[in-house]
Amino acid sequence: MRLLDTIEKKSNKKSLFKKGNKYLKNGNFDKALKCYDEIIELDPLSADAWYNKGLVFFKIRKYMESIEFFDRSLNLDPENITVLNSKGLALGSIYRYEESYACFDKALELDPNNAEIWVSKGLVLGKNNRSSEAIKHFDKALKLDPDFEPAQKAKILSLTKF
């Protein structure tokens, strides 16, 4: 491949990511999916494109499909804590709790000071009626980052819910 082709391919990929991410953020999932599919055509080894494609399916609550794409991303980048966290949430959404906890545990093994992962695991624990464990996870997140709003909200919700 010529150098110019490589540069053009990278530029096109970057532009498609930018557009796809904008569409995803704005809830235009069909257009976002098209962008990520184009990226995958250009570069089937793009872990980020597979992840973002999984996010589209997660947002539209097609959790099985999202897990499939998160797995493809993890095959390319097995220690990506963001993907592990998202896969854990998707698994928790379809009541596959033990697999979900395993994803969070692996992510926390890689980054034990990540408040977002502590909250995510807490949310799934709460969904599985393990409220006291969930609250401990929210507390851990707040210990790491006292101003982390998702942890604050999750803890308040869990305390008022039970």
N, C-alpha and C positions, 0 to 999 in steps of 0.2 A: 504494500500500500504506500502510495506516495505521501510525503510529509504534508502537503497541502490538503490531501483527502483526510488525513488524520486530524489536522487542525479544524477543518470544516465539520467533521463528525463530532468532535468535542464541543465546538461552538453550538451546533444544532442540538446536541444532547443537553447542554446547559440551558439553552433557550426553552426547550421542551419541559425541563424540570421546573423552570420558573413559571411557565404558563400552567403546567399541571398542578403545581402547588397553589397557585392563585385560584384555579378552578376548585380544587379540593377545599380550600379555606372558605370559598363562597358558596359551597354546596352544589356546585355544578359537576356532579359526579360523572356523568357520561363524557363530558369533555376532558375531565381530569384523567379518566381511564384511557381515553384515546391517546393522550400525551404519553402516559406511562407505557402503553403498548408500543408506541413508536420508539420510545427509548429502548425498550427490550428488543425490538427488531434491530436497532442499531448496535446494541450491546447486551446480549443475553446474559452476560456475567455481571450486570449492574445490580448489586445487592440492594441499593437504594430504590431502584425502579420497582423491583419485586416487592419491597417493603411498602412503598407508596401505593402500589396496586392493591396490596392487602389492606391498607388503610381505607381505600375507597370502599371495599366490600365490608369492612368493619363498620364504617359510617352508615351504610345502608342495611346493616344488621344481617348480613349474609356471612355469618361467623365461620361456617365450615370452609367457605371459599377463602376468607381472609386468612385462616390458619394455613391453608395450602400455600398461599403466596408468602406468608411469613416464614414458613418452612423453607421455601425456595431461597429466600433472602438469607436465612440462617445457614443453609448449606454453603453459601458463598462467604458468609461472615458470621461464624458460629458464636462469637463473643460480643455481638452487638446487643448491648443491654436495652436499647430502645425497642428493638424488635422482640427480644425476649419478654419485655414488659407488655407490649401490645399482644403478643401471642397468649400470655398469661391471662390478660383481660378477656380475650376472645374465648379461650377455653372455659373461663369462669362463667361467661355469658351463656354457655350451653351445658352448664352443670358438670363439666369435667374437672372437678375441683382438684383432685390429686395431681393431674397433669399441669393444671394451672399453677399450683403451689410450686411444683418442680421448676417451672419457668422462672417464677419470681426468685426462688432460692438460688438458681444458677446466676441470675442477674445480680442478686445481692452478694453472692460470693465474689463476683467480679468487681462490684462497686458497693460495698456495705454502707457507704455514706450517702446514698442516693435516696432522698426523701420521697421522690415521686414513686419509686418502686415499693417502698414501705407502705405508702398510701394505697397503691394499687392492690397489693396483697391484702391489706386490711379491708378494702372494699369487697374483695371476693370472699374473705373469711366471714364478713358480715352477711353477705348474701347466703352463705352456707350456715347461717344461724350460729356462728361462733363469735358472738359479739364481744366477749371479754378479750379474746385473742385479737380481734379487730382493733379494739381500743388501744391495746398495747402497741400495735403497729402504728397507729396514728400518733401515739405518744412518742414513739421512737422517731418518727418523721419530724415531729415538732421539736424534739430535742436537737435534731440535726439542723433544723431550720425553723426557728420559732415563728417566723412571719410567713410560712408556707401556707397560703390560703386554702388550697385543696385539703390539706391535713386538718386545718382548723374547722372547715365546713364539715368534713367527714366525721370528725370527732363529735361535734355538736349534734349532727344528725343521728349518729349512732347512740348518743346518750339520751336523746329525746325519743328515739324510736323504741327503746327497750324499757 
